[in-house]
């Protein structure tokens, strides 16, 4: 019952809050905020570090590739002996 109630209330809440958020945005204005220096520096450090980390092949992938290569060699040996 609580799940059904939540499924009904969440979309209704979104529909009710959209006009409120639009009014708040219009009242505040759409002026861009100035970037914070520490955020820019953190992004400049984290982005290349994260990219380098994700560019590395995973140990699991290396292991699976090795297992597949062994299996391929075993099967080719079996097929050649037939």
C-alpha positions, 0 to 999 in steps of 0.5 A: 500500500505505501508503495502504491501511494508513493507511486501516485504522489511522486508524479503529482508532487512533480506536477505541483512543484514545476510552476513553483520552481519556474516562478523561483527561477524567474524571480531570481533571474537567469544570471550566470554565476561566476565559477569558483576557483577551487572548483576549476582547479579540482576539475583540472586535476580530477578529470585527467586522473580519472581519464587515465584510471579508466583508460587502464585495462581491467585485471578481470579483462586481462584474465578473461583474455588469457583464459580465452587464448588458452582455450583457443590453443587447446581446442586448436590442438584437439582439432589438429589431432583429429 
